[in-house]
């Protein structure tokens, strides 16, 4: 039983503020459609040269300030993230590392961001893959961490990782036959995603246009947005 339980019961579930969750930053830190709150995982999938890393940088910039930004990249020595202050990871550390980092961040009242960019699941050891799973499954939501993970396609990301993601960003693939599969992975109906992809054709970004679907957006923000900016109503397309 909760330490401070109400004596009046109305049925249904009751809200409990656990020690982990009540200290977390609940909303985006900036008034911008690409500003994302911590405690969530974002999956970005597209073929090379579509703009995944550039969008990661924009999300990080719009979601700042951070106590620290960590980058684990599949290409050793890359300089893609030199434009921002960050710490390079050569492998994904265990939960104990994130607990220590989050405790330091709490003293500043700031969150942590982690970017796992084009890091193939075949690159790491079994233990490291497990650490990534734990980061996505528990550390992000309990320790105030924003995790961005990019891949060339949904099939490159283990289902266990995908199911931990509450925000999905996807660029329209050339293979239309894969649209239904992508929709399921993004928690959208095929008709919804197909219509959103068709809308991308009208974007001035051209081949760099993308669909962003945020399962739990802050009040006033549309769940589905073209290029992360333009609201796209999918309610009647389910």
N, C-alpha and C positions, 0 to 999 in steps of 0.2 A: 504494500500500500504506500502511496505517496506520504511524505512526512507531513505535508500540509494538505490534507484531503478535504474537499468540500463535503459538508454534511447533507447537501441537497443534490440528489441524483436525478437527472432528467432522461437518462437512457442514452445509448449511442456511445461514441468515443469521447474521451476528454483530453484536453491539451495538457501535456506535461513538459515543462522546461527542464531538460536534463542539463547536467553540468557542462557537457561538451557543446551542446547546441546554443545555449543562451548567451555565450560569449562571442558567437560568430557574427561577422558582418553579413546582414541579411539582404542588402540591396546593392545595386551597382554604385560605384563611388563617383561616377560622372553622369550627367544628363546627356547621354548619347546612346543611339541604338546599338552600337558595338561595345558599349561598356557592360561587362558581365560581372555579376557578383561572384565572389569566391564560393567554395563549398560545392562546386559543380565541375563536370567534365564535358569538354567540347571536342567532338570528332569532326575533322575536316578531311574530306576525301575527294581526290581528283587526279587525273594524269599529270605528269610533269609540266611545269611552265604554265600553270593555270592561275597561280597566285596564292597558293596555300600559305607559304612562309610570309609573304607580304601581308596577308590578312591576319596571320598570327601576330605580327608586329603591331598592326593597327589595333587589334583587340587588346593587346597588352598595354599599348599607349592609352587607349580609352578607358581601360579598367584600372589604371594606376591611381594612386600611388601604392607601391608594394614595399614590403620590408626587404624582399629579395626575389629575384627571378632566376630560376635554374633552367638550363637548356641541355637536353640529351639529344644529340644529332646523329643521324645515321652516317653522315659523311665527316670523318675526323678532319679537323683543321678548317672546317667551313667558317666563313666570316659573315654569313647571312645575318647574324644577330649582333654584330659589332656596333650597330647603330644604337643599341640600348645597353645599359649596365646589366650584366648578367654573370652568373657563375656556371662554368662548364662542368657537366657531369660526364664521366666516361662510362658509367654504368648506373642503373637505377638503384639507389640505396634502399635499405630495409626501413620498415615503419619507425624504428627507433630514431633514425636520422631525422625524419619528418617531425616527429614529436619534439625533438630538441629544437629544431628550426622554428616550429610553430610557437613554442614557449618564448623564444627570443622575439618573435614577431608580435606576440601579444603585449609585450612591454611597450611597444610603439603604437599599438592599436591598429596595426596594418596586416594585411593578408600576405600570402605567398603565392607565386605563380610558377608553374612548371610547364615547359614545352618539350614534348617528345616528338621530334620532327623527322619523318621518313626513317624511322628506326624499325627495321625489319624484325619480326619475331624470331627469325632464324639467326639473328646476330648474337643474341644473348644466351646465357646459360639457362637451365631450368629454374635455378634459384632466382635469377634476375627477372625472368618472365613472371615468376610468382610475386616478386617485389612490385612490378608494374601493376599487376592485378590488385594487390593490396592497396597501392596508392590510389587507384581508381575506385576500388570498392569501399574502402573505409577511411583512408587518410584524408581524402579531399573533403568529404562531407563532415568529418568530425574535427578537423584541424584547420579549417578555413583556407583551403588550397584551391586555386583555380588551375585546372589541368587542361592543356591544349595538346591534342594528339593528332598528327597528320599521317595520311597513308595514300598510296596511289589508287586504292579501291577498297570497298568494304570487305572484300574477301581477304585482304591482307591483314585484317584486324580480327583477332579471336572473338568469337561470339560473347565470351565472358566479359571482355573489355567493352564491346559495343553496348551491351545491356547496361553498363554503368554510366553511359553518356546521356545527359538530359538535353544537350544542345547539339544539333547536327548541321553541318555545313557541307553542301554537295554541289559540285559543278556538273552540268548536264553531260553525261557520257555520250559518245557517238553511237554506242550500241543501245538502241531503244529496247531491245529484248531484256535488258537488265533493269529497266525502270521499276518493274513490279518488285523485284528483289530489293532494290534500294529503298523503296517506299516502306517495306516491312522493317528494314533495318533502321529507318529514320522515324519509326512510329507514326507514319502517315499512311493514308489510303492511296493505292496506286493512282486513282483519278486525281487526287489532290496534288500529288507530286508531279504527275504528268502536266497538269494545268500550270503549275508553278514553273516547270521547265520551259513550257511554251512561252510564258511571260518573259523569261530571260532573253528570248530572241528580240524583244523590243528594247532591251537595255542598251544604253550607249557604251557600256563596258564590253559589249561584244562577247568574244569567247571567254572573257574573264568574269562574266556574270554568273552569279551563284544563288542558290536557295539556302536560306537559314531558317531552321525550325527549332524554336525554343519551347520545350515542353512546359516550363514553369516560368513564364516571363513576369517581370514586375508589373504592377498595376499601370494600365494605360499603354502598354506596349503590345503590339500584335505578335502572336506566336510565330506566324510565317511571314518572312520578309524577303523581298528580292534585293540582292546585293546588301543585305543586312540593314537596309534603310527604308525601302518602300513596302508598306503593309500590303499583304495579299490575302484576301478573305478566302478561306478554304472550307468554311463551315457548311456550305451547301453542296460541297463536292464529295462528302464522305461516302 
